[in-house]
Amino acid sequence: MGQHNFEQYRLEAINWVEKHRDFQTEDREQETLRVAPREWRPDNISPEKGILLVHGLGNSSWDFVDIAPVLANNGFLVRTVLLAGCGTKPSDMLYVTIDDWRRTIREQIAILSKEVKDVYLGGFSGGVNLVLEYAMNQPEIKGLLLFSSAIKAKTFWAFTAPVLAKTRKWALNPKKHPAQFLYRYINMPTNALKQFYSSSVSARSLLKKNYYTKPVLIVQTRHDYIVNSRYILKLFESKFTHPDSRLIWYGDLPAGAKISSRVLARSDYLPEWKISQFSHSSVLFSPKNEEYGREGRRRFCWNGQKRGDYEKCLLGEDVWYSDYGYREKGKIHARLTFNPYFEWQAEIMLEVLKSQ
């Protein structure tokens, strides 16, 4: 807190991660740099536009490793943050507050505003709530990118977290469940879920009273086990009023729903890719991503499957891909970690940003 420039903030975050992270591989330096705040600058120009990207709950800067270069290649100064408690180990979220997260975002927006004329914000999942809250209160923000918006969650933990936080520390028994994967947490303290819930309540409250009139891109999947996607669809049609705003919807649209031409739908069942449905985080990553892509090194087998299917997935057996918890007889499903429509999605993203 209290940094005067982004580089100072980045170096202090790196130092913190190096001292406190529960490292998942032997390459400690690579892990540190991938979860830490990062900057992408456009080549050969002095940018007039900048965008600050805010990761999801328990995630890290890696959320935007594919989206950020696209923005930088199109003239944006792009920066990410690392929210308090994230990027190290889940126990570091035992005592964080939503105001810690708000402070980081506020400070980094102020720093970015000194370097560019126009500031945009982007968020993934829980990060959406934080950037939306800021933008609704600060009209100088020019527009938003919102990926898998967790404005209204549908998971049991989200609604019960304020009560559970008074009686138990962890969402899941830490002795029976994995704590974290390479770039995100799996198990978190109930306090972190409580803070996330507070952010979603704040975002919904603001949208209940106000419209958002600047350009926005919302990317949402129908089969999202975390987010109430139908609520987000209705919210977009009623509250995000700019004519050039777009909602990308992966999956079948709700039967009987009145959908405007601003909503762009694509199928999330792609048997040629062995994809049964898209997942909460798949929208972020290119099929070419070295970790999460179609030929990536990381297979996300922890997907709500039976123990036997989970072990078969770990051993490299043939799998299909889905969101958490999907099951289909005769198939093993790993979590989908990439977006086959990534390049098309990027084109729509840039069209929305250019409309301001």
RODO-2510 file (C-alpha; in nm, 4 decimals, decimal comma):
residues 356
     n   res          X          Y          Z
     1     m     0,0000     0,0000     0,0000
     2     g     0,1017     0,3597    -0,0554
     3     q     0,3274     0,2990    -0,3568
     4     h     0,4061     0,5891    -0,5849
     5     n     0,4378     0,3912    -0,9081
     6     f     0,3468     0,0542    -1,0512
     7     e     0,7023    -0,0803    -1,0570
     8     q     0,7402    -0,0217    -0,6835
     9     y     0,4103    -0,2000    -0,6256
    10     r     0,5129    -0,4920    -0,8479
    11     l     0,8510    -0,5379    -0,6776
    12     e     0,6988    -0,5264    -0,3310
    13     a     0,4406    -0,7863    -0,4342
    14     i     0,7132    -1,0108    -0,5779
    15     n     0,9095    -0,9841    -0,2547
    16     w     0,5991    -1,0767    -0,0545
    17     v     0,5233    -1,3786    -0,2754
    18     e     0,8837    -1,5022    -0,2533
    19     k     0,8666    -1,4979     0,1267
    20     h     0,5174    -1,6359     0,1815
    21     r     0,4156    -1,8598    -0,1094
    22     d     0,3599    -2,2326    -0,0773
    23     f     0,5406    -2,3185    -0,4002
    24     q     0,3896    -2,5890    -0,6195
    25     t     0,6888    -2,6627    -0,8464
    26     e     1,0668    -2,6487    -0,8361
    27     d     1,0698    -2,3316    -1,0478
    28     r     1,0070    -2,0782    -0,7740
    29     e     1,1050    -1,7803    -0,9894
    30     q     0,8581    -1,8671    -1,2660
    31     e     0,5758    -1,9232    -1,0191
    32     t     0,6447    -1,5920    -0,8493
    33     l     0,6499    -1,3898    -1,1699
    34     r     0,3362    -1,5543    -1,3043
    35     v     0,1198    -1,4827    -1,0010
    36     a     0,2604    -1,1349    -0,9315
    37     p     0,1288    -0,8063    -1,0760
    38     r     0,2461    -0,7513    -1,4306
    39     e     0,2524    -0,4874    -1,7038
    40     w     0,2170    -0,5118    -2,0822
    41     r     0,3011    -0,2063    -2,2938
    42     p     0,2167    -0,1451    -2,6594
    43     d     0,5148    -0,1314    -2,8931
    44     n     0,6461     0,1955    -3,0325
    45     i     0,3713     0,4250    -2,9040
    46     s     0,2995     0,6301    -2,5968
    47     p    -0,0382     0,4881    -2,4903
    48     e    -0,3348     0,7129    -2,4225
    49     k    -0,5523     0,4258    -2,3001
    50     g    -0,4890     0,2020    -2,0026
    51     i    -0,6709    -0,0868    -1,8416
    52     l    -0,6372    -0,2404    -1,4967
    53     l    -0,7353    -0,6077    -1,4742
    54     v    -0,8484    -0,7671    -1,1466
    55     h    -0,8333    -1,1445    -1,0991
    56     g    -1,0840    -1,3753    -0,9326
    57     l    -1,1100    -1,4854    -0,5704
    58     g    -0,8018    -1,6854    -0,4758
    59     n    -0,6583    -1,6508    -0,8259
    60     s    -0,3707    -1,4398    -0,9570
    61     s    -0,2351    -1,2299    -1,2409
    62     w    -0,2205    -1,5476    -1,4517
    63     d    -0,5956    -1,5061    -1,5161
    64     f    -0,5110    -1,2492    -1,7852
    65     v    -0,1961    -1,3924    -1,9405
    66     d    -0,3695    -1,4349    -2,2800
    67     i    -0,6080    -1,1400    -2,2761
    68     a    -0,3519    -0,8780    -2,1703
    69     p    -0,1215    -0,9125    -2,4771
    70     v    -0,4203    -0,8708    -2,7093
    71     l    -0,5034    -0,5427    -2,5402
    72     a    -0,1412    -0,4232    -2,5417
    73     n    -0,1084    -0,5065    -2,9116
    74     n    -0,4047    -0,2771    -2,9700
    75     g    -0,2678     0,0275    -2,7941
    76     f    -0,3509    -0,0280    -2,4274
    77     l    -0,1176     0,0011    -2,1338
    78     v    -0,2262    -0,3108    -1,9434
    79     r    -0,1676    -0,3842    -1,5770
    80     t    -0,2796    -0,6520    -1,3341
    81     v    -0,2953    -0,6539    -0,9560
    82     l    -0,2493    -0,9193    -0,6894
    83     l    -0,5212    -0,8897    -0,4281
    84     a    -0,4344    -0,9280    -0,0608
    85     g    -0,4151    -1,2903     0,0491
    86     c    -0,3822    -1,4251    -0,3038
    87     g    -0,0849    -1,5773    -0,4845
    88     t     0,0810    -1,7190    -0,1738
    89     k    -0,1190    -1,9746     0,0290
    90     p    -0,4873    -1,9981     0,1261
    91     s    -0,4247    -1,9339     0,4957
    92     d    -0,3148    -1,5812     0,4022
    93     m    -0,6835    -1,5075     0,3387
    94     l    -0,7877    -1,5740     0,6966
    95     y    -0,7919    -1,2076     0,7881
    96     v    -0,8179    -1,0105     0,4641
    97     t    -1,1055    -0,7676     0,4129
    98     i    -1,2866    -0,6321     0,1137
    99     d    -1,1418    -0,2915     0,2000
   100     d    -0,7901    -0,4337     0,1515
   101     w    -0,8883    -0,5282    -0,2031
   102     r    -1,0638    -0,1975    -0,2670
   103     r    -0,7577    -0,0061    -0,1505
   104     t    -0,5267    -0,1862    -0,3931
   105     i    -0,7587    -0,1205    -0,6850
   106     r    -0,8075     0,2443    -0,5914
   107     e    -0,4332     0,3054    -0,5565
   108     q    -0,3433     0,1357    -0,8843
   109     i    -0,6149     0,3192    -1,0748
   110     a    -0,4777     0,6468    -0,9408
   111     i    -0,1277     0,5528    -1,0552
   112     l    -0,2510     0,4437    -1,3979
   113     s    -0,4546     0,7637    -1,4366
   114     k    -0,1353     0,9698    -1,4150
   115     e     0,0092     0,7883    -1,7180
   116     v    -0,2837     0,7593    -1,9590
   117     k    -0,5737     0,9766    -2,0649
   118     d    -0,8457     0,7110    -2,0584
   119     v    -0,8771     0,4356    -1,7983
   120     y    -1,0757     0,1127    -1,8400
   121     l    -1,1227    -0,1706    -1,5954
   122     g    -1,1582    -0,5458    -1,6335
   123     g    -1,2352    -0,8265    -1,3951
   124     f    -1,2820    -1,2001    -1,3741
   125     s    -1,5372    -1,3690    -1,1444
   126     g    -1,5148    -1,2023    -0,8018
   127     g    -1,2896    -0,9352    -0,9507
   128     v    -1,5889    -0,8221    -1,1559
   129     n    -1,7681    -0,7083    -0,8412
   130     l    -1,4762    -0,4934    -0,7350
   131     v    -1,4211    -0,3170    -1,0680
   132     l    -1,7946    -0,2713    -1,1261
   133     e    -1,8363    -0,1160    -0,7820
   134     y    -1,5552     0,1284    -0,8537
   135     a    -1,6781     0,2183    -1,2031
   136     m    -2,0358     0,2756    -1,0857
   137     n    -1,9063     0,5317    -0,8363
   138     q    -1,6398     0,6892    -1,0593
   139     p    -1,7780     0,8015    -1,3974
   140     e    -1,4315     0,8817    -1,5384
   141     i    -1,3831     0,5085    -1,6062
   142     k    -1,4416     0,4678    -1,9804
   143     g    -1,5652     0,1098    -1,9962
   144     l    -1,5500    -0,2427    -1,8572
   145     l    -1,4520    -0,5990    -1,9466
   146     l    -1,6358    -0,8501    -1,7261
   147     f    -1,5531    -1,2206    -1,7526
   148     s    -1,7707    -1,4819    -1,5760
   149     s    -1,9292    -1,2128    -1,3623
   150     a    -1,9902    -1,3319    -1,0070
   151     i    -2,2413    -1,0578    -0,9313
   152     k    -2,4814    -1,3251    -0,8120
   153     a    -2,3374    -1,6606    -0,7140
   154     k    -2,5378    -1,9797    -0,6959
   155     t    -2,3053    -2,1864    -0,4796
   156     f    -2,4028    -2,2820    -0,1252
   157     w    -2,0843    -2,1352     0,0211
   158     a    -2,1459    -1,7857    -0,1128
   159     f    -2,4780    -1,7358     0,0640
   160     t    -2,3831    -1,9005     0,3914
   161     a    -2,0316    -1,7567     0,4247
   162     p    -2,1228    -1,4654     0,6568
   163     v    -2,2719    -1,7132     0,9060
   164     l    -2,0157    -1,9894     0,8557
   165     a    -1,7271    -1,7475     0,9097
   166     k    -1,8408    -1,7130     1,2708
   167     t    -1,8177    -2,0849     1,3445
   168     r    -1,5557    -2,2394     1,1144
   169     k    -1,2349    -2,1252     0,9493
   170     w    -1,2338    -2,3309     0,6298
   171     a    -1,4889    -2,3973     0,3583
   172     l    -1,3629    -2,7548     0,3204
   173     n    -1,1686    -2,9737     0,5597
   174     p    -0,8038    -2,8837     0,4785
   175     k    -0,6928    -3,2355     0,5732
   176     k    -0,9171    -3,3955     0,3098
   177     h    -0,9063    -3,1500     0,0193
   178     p    -0,6240    -2,9967    -0,1866
   179     a    -0,5342    -2,6443    -0,0807
   180     q    -0,4190    -2,4930    -0,4091
   181     f    -0,3122    -2,5553    -0,7643
   182     l    -0,0428    -2,3692    -0,9507
   183     y    -0,2176    -2,0366    -1,0111
   184     r    -0,5262    -2,0536    -0,7897
   185     y    -0,6569    -2,1726    -0,4568
   186     i    -0,8945    -2,4671    -0,4254
   187     n    -0,9804    -2,4450    -0,0574
   188     m    -1,0238    -2,1100     0,1129
   189     p    -1,1064    -1,9723     0,4555
   190     t    -1,4711    -1,8860     0,5088
   191     n    -1,3544    -1,5297     0,5728
   192     a    -1,2484    -1,4998     0,2080
   193     l    -1,5895    -1,6218     0,0948
   194     k    -1,7514    -1,3738     0,3309
   195     q    -1,5570    -1,0863     0,1727
   196     f    -1,6481    -1,2116    -0,1741
   197     y    -2,0151    -1,2246    -0,0752
   198     s    -1,9930    -0,8656     0,0493
   199     s    -1,8555    -0,7576    -0,2877
   200     s    -2,1423    -0,9240    -0,4734
   201     v    -2,4017    -0,7621    -0,2474
   202     s    -2,2422    -0,4223    -0,3102
   203     a    -2,2420    -0,4710    -0,6891
   204     r    -2,6062    -0,5826    -0,6949
   205     s    -2,7116    -0,2933    -0,4726
   206     l    -2,5519    -0,0391    -0,7035
   207     l    -2,7083    -0,1916    -1,0142
   208     k    -3,0491    -0,2016    -0,8496
   209     k    -3,0428     0,1753    -0,8172
   210     n    -2,8461     0,2730    -1,1293
   211     y    -2,7758     0,1933    -1,4941
   212     y    -2,4275     0,1487    -1,6349
   213     t    -2,4134     0,3610    -1,9484
   214     k    -2,0526     0,3132    -2,0641
   215     p    -1,9463     0,0352    -2,3056
   216     v    -1,9111    -0,3055    -2,1450
   217     l    -1,8265    -0,6539    -2,2631
   218     i    -1,9668    -0,9352    -2,0516
   219     v    -1,8578    -1,2927    -2,1228
   220     q    -2,0712    -1,5601    -1,9624
   221     t    -2,1162    -1,9358    -1,9887
   222     r    -2,4550    -2,1004    -1,9481
   223     h    -2,3186    -2,3944    -1,7468
   224     d    -2,1390    -2,2025    -1,4742
   225     y    -2,1453    -2,3832    -1,1420
   226     i    -2,0419    -2,0698    -0,9511
   227     v    -2,2479    -1,7936    -1,1122
   228     n    -2,6189    -1,7464    -1,1767
   229     s    -2,5719    -1,6856    -1,5476
   230     r    -2,9399    -1,6281    -1,6276
   231     y    -2,9389    -1,3463    -1,3746
   232     i    -2,6377    -1,1903    -1,5491
   233     l    -2,8148    -1,2163    -1,8858
   234     k    -3,1227    -1,0352    -1,7527
   235     l    -2,9039    -0,7782    -1,5806
   236     f    -2,7200    -0,7043    -1,9038
   237     e    -3,0402    -0,6459    -2,0981
   238     s    -3,1901    -0,4194    -1,8322
   239     k    -2,8993    -0,2351    -1,6720
   240     f    -2,6074    -0,2123    -1,9181
   241     t    -2,7601     0,0279    -2,1648
   242     h    -2,4865     0,1405    -2,4023
   243     p    -2,5873     0,0391    -2,7583
   244     d    -2,2382    -0,0922    -2,8352
   245     s    -2,2158    -0,3089    -2,5249
   246     r    -2,2100    -0,6828    -2,5903
   247     l    -2,2717    -1,0003    -2,3949
   248     i    -2,1047    -1,3141    -2,5263
   249     w    -2,3021    -1,6185    -2,4164
   250     y    -2,1565    -1,9683    -2,4490
   251     g    -2,4361    -2,2245    -2,4564
   252     d    -2,8021    -2,2401    -2,5532
   253     l    -3,0006    -1,9285    -2,4709
   254     p    -3,2885    -1,9710    -2,2234
   255     a    -3,6053    -2,0866    -2,3964
   256     g    -3,8614    -1,8106    -2,4394
   257     a    -3,6303    -1,5319    -2,3281
   258     k    -3,6436    -1,2025    -2,5162
   259     i    -3,2860    -1,1495    -2,6294
   260     s    -3,1567    -0,8375    -2,8031
   261     s    -2,9086    -0,8283    -3,0887
   262     r    -2,6440    -0,7126    -2,8394
   263     v    -2,6228    -1,0721    -2,7102
   264     l    -2,3948    -1,2970    -2,9158
   265     a    -2,4392    -1,6687    -2,8534
   266     r    -2,2125    -1,9568    -2,9463
   267     s    -2,2555    -2,3275    -2,8772
   268     d    -2,0640    -2,4687    -2,5825
   269     y    -2,1023    -2,8278    -2,7016
   270     l    -1,8119    -2,8969    -2,9358
   271     p    -1,7680    -3,2734    -2,9806
   272     e    -1,4820    -3,2224    -3,2254
   273     w    -1,2911    -3,0684    -2,9319
   274     k    -1,4374    -3,3243    -2,6847
   275     i    -1,6080    -3,0383    -2,5040
   276     s    -1,9422    -3,1107    -2,3371
   277     q    -1,9796    -2,7612    -2,1916
   278     f    -1,7722    -2,4540    -2,1103
   279     s    -1,6458    -2,3832    -1,7590
   280     h    -1,6318    -2,0781    -1,5353
   281     s    -1,2662    -2,0013    -1,6121
   282     s    -1,2359    -2,1385    -1,9656
   283     v    -1,3366    -1,8051    -2,1211
   284     l    -1,0019    -1,6508    -2,0238
   285     f    -0,7506    -1,8718    -2,1988
   286     s    -0,6405    -1,9333    -2,5550
   287     p    -0,6224    -2,2897    -2,6893
   288     k    -0,2533    -2,2111    -2,7409
   289     n    -0,1874    -2,1377    -2,3729
   290     e     0,1209    -2,3332    -2,2672
   291     e    -0,0304    -2,4398    -1,9347
   292     y    -0,4070    -2,4507    -1,9876
   293     g    -0,4423    -2,4782    -2,3657
   294     r    -0,5504    -2,7693    -2,5818
   295     e    -0,1998    -2,9154    -2,5669
   296     g    -0,1128    -2,7533    -2,2350
   297     r     0,0878    -2,9094    -1,9546
   298     r    -0,1870    -2,8837    -1,6919
   299     r    -0,4902    -3,1112    -1,6899
   300     f    -0,7509    -3,0051    -1,4347
   301     c    -0,8769    -3,3450    -1,3174
   302     w    -1,0305    -3,2308    -0,9867
   303     n    -1,3757    -3,1811    -1,1366
   304     g    -1,6340    -3,3355    -0,9078
   305     q    -1,5901    -3,6795    -1,0600
   306     k    -1,5904    -4,0178    -0,8914
   307     r    -1,2555    -4,1069    -0,7360
   308     g    -1,1859    -4,3721    -0,9979
   309     d    -1,2441    -4,1305    -1,2876
   310     y    -1,0293    -3,8697    -1,1157
   311     e    -0,7391    -4,1149    -1,0928
   312     k    -0,7831    -4,2239    -1,4539
   313     c    -0,7690    -3,8593    -1,5602
   314     l    -0,4468    -3,8098    -1,3624
   315     l    -0,2961    -4,1130    -1,5369
   316     g    -0,3574    -3,9549    -1,8750
   317     e    -0,6575    -4,1522    -1,9995
   318     d    -0,8786    -4,0039    -2,2699
   319     v    -1,1070    -3,7298    -2,1331
   320     w    -1,3807    -3,4902    -2,2327
   321     y    -1,4069    -3,1380    -2,0894
   322     s    -1,6746    -2,9570    -1,8916
   323     d    -1,7442    -2,7327    -1,5973
   324     y    -1,7202    -2,8653    -1,2426
   325     g    -1,9552    -3,1484    -1,1530
   326     y    -2,0761    -3,2528    -1,4989
   327     r    -2,1075    -3,6278    -1,5478
   328     e    -2,1998    -3,8384    -1,8474
   329     k    -2,2072    -4,2150    -1,8620
   330     g    -1,9052    -4,3647    -2,0349
   331     k    -1,6997    -4,0438    -2,0274
   332     i    -1,4408    -3,8964    -1,7924
   333     h    -1,4571    -3,5179    -1,7722
   334     a    -1,1685    -3,2891    -1,6815
   335     r    -1,2283    -2,9175    -1,6285
   336     l    -1,2232    -2,7151    -1,9488
   337     t    -0,9388    -2,4647    -1,9189
   338     f    -0,9381    -2,2934    -2,2598
   339     n    -1,1739    -2,1175    -2,4984
   340     p    -1,1982    -2,2439    -2,8597
   341     y    -1,3567    -1,9083    -2,9529
   342     f    -1,0782    -1,7039    -2,7970
   343     e    -0,9763    -1,5150    -3,1130
   344     w    -1,3365    -1,4310    -3,2059
   345     q    -1,4005    -1,3194    -2,8488
   346     a    -1,0951    -1,0925    -2,8664
   347     e    -1,2318    -0,9277    -3,1807
   348     i    -1,5616    -0,8516    -3,0079
   349     m    -1,3720    -0,7228    -2,7036
   350     l    -1,1784    -0,4748    -2,9136
   351     e    -1,4894    -0,3601    -3,0987
   352     v    -1,6570    -0,2770    -2,7664
   353     l    -1,3536    -0,0889    -2,6384
   354     k    -1,3272     0,1150    -2,9576
   355     s    -1,6887     0,2300    -2,9285
   356     q    -1,6134     0,4846    -2,6568
***
